[in-house]
Amino acid sequence: MIPFPRLHIAESVLNRIQNTLEDLEPVMPSINTAPIPPADPIALGQQIEEQTQAPSVPVSAPDDEVSAAASQESIFGGSPLAGAVDALL
Protein backbone atom coordinates (compact mmCIF):
# COMPACT_ATOMS: atom_id res chain seq x y z
CA MET A 1 0.00 0.00 0.00
CA ILE A 2 1.04 3.54 -0.66
CA PRO A 3 1.00 5.67 2.49
CA PHE A 4 -1.09 8.81 2.01
CA PRO A 5 -0.96 11.81 4.30
CA ARG A 6 -3.86 11.86 6.70
CA LEU A 7 -5.82 14.95 5.73
CA HIS A 8 -9.40 15.43 6.58
CA ILE A 9 -11.59 15.15 3.48
CA ALA A 10 -12.90 18.72 3.86
CA GLU A 11 -9.35 20.08 4.11
CA SER A 12 -8.38 18.15 1.02
CA VAL A 13 -11.34 19.47 -0.96
CA LEU A 14 -10.67 23.06 0.14
CA ASN A 15 -7.00 22.74 -0.77
CA ARG A 16 -7.91 21.47 -4.21
CA ILE A 17 -10.39 24.31 -4.77
CA GLN A 18 -7.86 26.91 -3.63
CA ASN A 19 -5.17 25.47 -5.89
CA THR A 20 -7.54 25.47 -8.86
CA LEU A 21 -8.61 29.06 -8.22
CA GLU A 22 -4.99 30.18 -7.95
CA ASP A 23 -4.21 28.59 -11.33
CA LEU A 24 -7.15 30.19 -13.14
CA GLU A 25 -6.67 33.48 -14.89
CA PRO A 26 -9.66 35.82 -15.00
CA VAL A 27 -11.46 35.59 -18.33
CA MET A 28 -12.92 39.08 -18.05
CA PRO A 29 -11.88 41.89 -15.75
CA SER A 30 -14.19 42.40 -12.82
CA ILE A 31 -16.56 45.33 -13.05
CA ASN A 32 -16.78 47.41 -9.92
CA THR A 33 -20.14 48.98 -9.22
CA ALA A 34 -20.37 52.59 -8.20
CA PRO A 35 -20.71 53.07 -4.44
CA ILE A 36 -24.13 54.13 -3.20
CA PRO A 37 -23.96 57.40 -1.30
CA PRO A 38 -25.39 57.26 2.22
CA ALA A 39 -28.97 58.40 2.67
CA ASP A 40 -29.70 61.82 4.12
CA PRO A 41 -30.33 61.12 7.83
CA ILE A 42 -32.87 63.93 8.12
CA ALA A 43 -34.94 62.67 5.17
CA LEU A 44 -34.66 59.10 6.45
CA GLY A 45 -35.86 60.19 9.89
CA GLN A 46 -38.84 62.02 8.38
CA GLN A 47 -39.73 58.96 6.32
CA ILE A 48 -39.63 56.73 9.40
CA GLU A 49 -41.78 59.21 11.35
CA GLU A 50 -44.39 59.33 8.56
CA GLN A 51 -44.57 55.55 8.35
CA THR A 52 -44.91 55.04 12.11
CA GLN A 53 -47.49 57.81 12.63
CA ALA A 54 -50.08 56.12 10.39
CA PRO A 55 -52.67 54.26 12.51
CA SER A 56 -52.81 50.53 12.05
CA VAL A 57 -55.95 48.84 10.79
CA PRO A 58 -57.68 46.66 13.40
CA VAL A 59 -57.86 42.97 12.60
CA SER A 60 -60.72 40.70 13.59
CA ALA A 61 -60.16 37.36 15.29
CA PRO A 62 -60.43 34.21 13.16
CA ASP A 63 -63.79 32.42 13.11
CA ASP A 64 -62.22 29.07 14.02
CA GLU A 65 -62.09 28.58 17.81
CA VAL A 66 -58.65 26.95 17.77
CA SER A 67 -57.15 29.64 15.52
CA ALA A 68 -58.70 32.38 17.64
CA ALA A 69 -57.24 30.90 20.83
CA ALA A 70 -53.81 30.51 19.18
CA SER A 71 -53.93 34.14 18.00
CA GLN A 72 -54.99 35.39 21.44
CA GLU A 73 -52.16 33.51 23.14
CA SER A 74 -49.67 34.83 20.59
CA ILE A 75 -50.83 38.43 21.10
CA PHE A 76 -50.03 38.20 24.82
CA GLY A 77 -46.55 36.78 24.13
CA GLY A 78 -47.30 33.10 24.66
CA SER A 79 -47.00 30.13 22.37
CA PRO A 80 -49.70 29.79 19.69
CA LEU A 81 -49.49 26.03 20.19
CA ALA A 82 -50.36 26.42 23.87
CA GLY A 83 -53.39 28.52 22.95
CA ALA A 84 -54.54 25.97 20.40
CA VAL A 85 -54.14 23.11 22.86
CA ASP A 86 -56.07 25.02 25.53
CA ALA A 87 -58.90 25.58 23.06
CA LEU A 88 -59.07 21.87 22.32
CA LEU A 89 -59.25 20.89 25.99
PASEBA-1860 file (N, C-alpha, C; in nm, 3 decimals):
! residues 89
1> MIPFPRLH> 0.083/-0.118/0.000/0.000/0.000/0.000/0.087/0.124/0.000 ~ 0.034/0.226/-0.063/0.104/0.354/-0.066/0.055/0.437/0.052 ~ 0.146/0.485/0.135/0.100/0.567/0.249/0.061/0.708/0.202 ~ -0.060/0.748/0.234/-0.109/0.881/0.201/-0.110/0.966/0.327 ~ -0.087/1.095/0.312/-0.096/1.181/0.430/-0.240/1.182/0.482 ~ -0.253/1.191/0.610/-0.386/1.186/0.670/-0.445/1.327/0.680 ~ -0.511/1.367/0.575/-0.582/1.495/0.573/-0.731/1.467/0.585 ~ -0.796/1.554/0.652/-0.940/1.543/0.658/-0.996/1.569/0.519
9> IAESVLNR> -1.104/1.503/0.483/-1.159/1.515/0.348/-1.194/1.660/0.316 ~ -1.253/1.733/0.411/-1.290/1.872/0.386/-1.167/1.957/0.360 ~ -1.059/1.935/0.434/-0.935/2.008/0.411/-0.881/1.979/0.272 ~ -0.888/1.854/0.233/-0.838/1.815/0.102/-0.917/1.882/-0.009 ~ -1.049/1.885/0.006/-1.134/1.947/-0.096/-1.105/2.096/-0.103 ~ -1.095/2.163/0.012/-1.067/2.306/0.014/-0.932/2.337/-0.048 ~ -0.832/2.254/-0.018/-0.700/2.274/-0.077/-0.706/2.262/-0.229 ~ -0.780/2.166/-0.277/-0.791/2.147/-0.421/-0.861/2.266/-0.486
17> IQNTLEDL> -0.967/2.315/-0.423/-1.039/2.431/-0.477/-0.948/2.553/-0.478 ~ -0.876/2.576/-0.370/-0.786/2.691/-0.363/-0.677/2.682/-0.469 ~ -0.620/2.565/-0.487/-0.517/2.547/-0.589/-0.572/2.572/-0.729 ~ -0.693/2.526/-0.755/-0.754/2.547/-0.886/-0.780/2.694/-0.909 ~ -0.832/2.764/-0.807/-0.861/2.906/-0.822/-0.733/2.988/-0.841 ~ -0.625/2.947/-0.778/-0.499/3.018/-0.795/-0.444/3.000/-0.936 ~ -0.471/2.886/-0.999/-0.421/2.859/-1.133/-0.504/2.926/-1.242 ~ -0.628/2.958/-1.212/-0.715/3.019/-1.314/-0.678/3.165/-1.334
25> EPVMPSIN> -0.685/3.207/-1.458/-0.667/3.348/-1.489/-0.805/3.405/-1.518 ~ -0.833/3.526/-1.475/-0.966/3.582/-1.500/-0.992/3.596/-1.650 ~ -1.108/3.552/-1.693/-1.146/3.559/-1.833/-1.179/3.703/-1.870 ~ -1.256/3.769/-1.782/-1.292/3.908/-1.805/-1.257/3.987/-1.679 ~ -1.217/4.110/-1.694/-1.188/4.189/-1.575/-1.316/4.212/-1.495 ~ -1.302/4.219/-1.366/-1.419/4.240/-1.282/-1.466/4.384/-1.295 ~ -1.597/4.400/-1.292/-1.656/4.533/-1.305/-1.698/4.578/-1.165 ~ -1.643/4.688/-1.122/-1.678/4.741/-0.992/-1.798/4.833/-1.005
33> TAPIPPAD> -1.897/4.812/-0.919/-2.014/4.898/-0.922/-1.984/5.027/-0.848 ~ -2.055/5.130/-0.885/-2.037/5.259/-0.820/-2.091/5.252/-0.677 ~ -2.021/5.310/-0.582/-2.071/5.307/-0.444/-2.198/5.389/-0.431 ~ -2.287/5.343/-0.345/-2.413/5.413/-0.320/-2.388/5.513/-0.209 ~ -2.418/5.641/-0.235/-2.396/5.740/-0.130/-2.492/5.716/-0.013 ~ -2.450/5.748/0.107/-2.539/5.726/0.222/-2.662/5.815/0.214 ~ -2.772/5.765/0.269/-2.897/5.840/0.267/-2.888/5.960/0.360 ~ -2.964/6.063/0.328/-2.970/6.182/0.412/-3.039/6.144/0.543
41> PIALGQQI> -2.972/6.156/0.657/-3.033/6.112/0.783/-3.159/6.189/0.819 ~ -3.168/6.315/0.779/-3.287/6.393/0.812/-3.406/6.342/0.732 ~ -3.386/6.318/0.601/-3.494/6.267/0.517/-3.534/6.126/0.561 ~ -3.437/6.045/0.599/-3.466/5.910/0.645/-3.547/5.914/0.774 ~ -3.511/6.004/0.865/-3.586/6.019/0.989/-3.729/6.064/0.965 ~ -3.749/6.157/0.871/-3.884/6.202/0.838/-3.967/6.089/0.777 ~ -3.902/6.008/0.693/-3.973/5.896/0.632/-4.016/5.795/0.738 ~ -3.929/5.767/0.833/-3.963/5.673/0.940/-4.077/5.728/1.024
49> EEQTQAPS> -4.072/5.858/1.056/-4.178/5.921/1.135/-4.312/5.912/1.063 ~ -4.314/5.939/0.932/-4.439/5.933/0.856/-4.496/5.792/0.854 ~ -4.410/5.692/0.842/-4.457/5.555/0.835/-4.507/5.506/0.970 ~ -4.449/5.553/1.079/-4.491/5.504/1.211/-4.608/5.583/1.268 ~ -4.637/5.702/1.213/-4.749/5.781/1.263/-4.883/5.733/1.208 ~ -4.883/5.660/1.099/-5.008/5.612/1.039/-5.071/5.509/1.132 ~ -5.202/5.524/1.162/-5.267/5.426/1.251/-5.280/5.290/1.183 ~ -5.269/5.187/1.261/-5.281/5.053/1.205/-5.428/5.014/1.196
57> VPVSAPDD> -5.458/4.929/1.102/-5.595/4.884/1.079/-5.625/4.769/1.174 ~ -5.736/4.776/1.249/-5.768/4.666/1.340/-5.800/4.538/1.262 ~ -5.766/4.427/1.323/-5.786/4.297/1.260/-5.883/4.218/1.346 ~ -5.976/4.151/1.283/-6.072/4.070/1.359/-6.013/3.932/1.387 ~ -6.062/3.869/1.491/-6.016/3.736/1.529/-6.068/3.634/1.429 ~ -5.995/3.525/1.407/-6.043/3.421/1.316/-6.173/3.359/1.366 ~ -6.252/3.304/1.274/-6.379/3.242/1.311/-6.359/3.107/1.380 ~ -6.251/3.038/1.343/-6.222/2.907/1.402/-6.180/2.925/1.547
65> EVSAAASQ> -6.237/2.844/1.637/-6.209/2.858/1.781/-6.063/2.830/1.814 ~ -6.005/2.730/1.749/-5.865/2.695/1.777/-5.772/2.805/1.727 ~ -5.798/2.856/1.607/-5.715/2.964/1.552/-5.728/3.091/1.634 ~ -5.848/3.119/1.681/-5.870/3.238/1.764/-5.794/3.228/1.895 ~ -5.796/3.109/1.957/-5.724/3.090/2.083/-5.573/3.099/2.060 ~ -5.524/3.044/1.949/-5.381/3.051/1.918/-5.340/3.196/1.895 ~ -5.424/3.272/1.825/-5.393/3.414/1.800/-5.392/3.493/1.930 ~ -5.490/3.468/2.016/-5.499/3.539/2.144/-5.376/3.511/2.230
73> ESIFGGSP> -5.334/3.387/2.236/-5.216/3.351/2.314/-5.092/3.417/2.257 ~ -5.082/3.423/2.125/-4.967/3.483/2.059/-4.962/3.634/2.083 ~ -5.078/3.699/2.087/-5.083/3.843/2.110/-5.025/3.877/2.247 ~ -5.051/3.794/2.346/-5.003/3.820/2.482/-4.864/3.762/2.508 ~ -4.794/3.721/2.401/-4.655/3.678/2.413/-4.636/3.531/2.441 ~ -4.742/3.453/2.440/-4.730/3.310/2.466/-4.713/3.231/2.337 ~ -4.716/3.102/2.351/-4.700/3.013/2.237/-4.836/2.990/2.170 ~ -4.844/3.008/2.037/-4.970/2.979/1.969/-5.012/2.834/1.987
81> LAGAVDAL> -4.917/2.744/1.998/-4.949/2.603/2.019/-5.019/2.584/2.152 ~ -4.973/2.654/2.256/-5.036/2.642/2.387/-5.181/2.693/2.381 ~ -5.203/2.801/2.309/-5.339/2.852/2.295/-5.428/2.756/2.219 ~ -5.376/2.693/2.116/-5.454/2.597/2.040/-5.486/2.474/2.122 ~ -5.390/2.429/2.200/-5.414/2.311/2.286/-5.517/2.344/2.393 ~ -5.509/2.463/2.452/-5.607/2.502/2.553/-5.747/2.509/2.495 ~ -5.759/2.551/2.369/-5.890/2.558/2.306/-5.947/2.420/2.281 ~ -5.861/2.323/2.257/-5.907/2.187/2.232/-5.950/2.115/2.360
89> L> -5.895/2.156/2.473/-5.925/2.089/2.599/-6.048/2.140/2.661
END
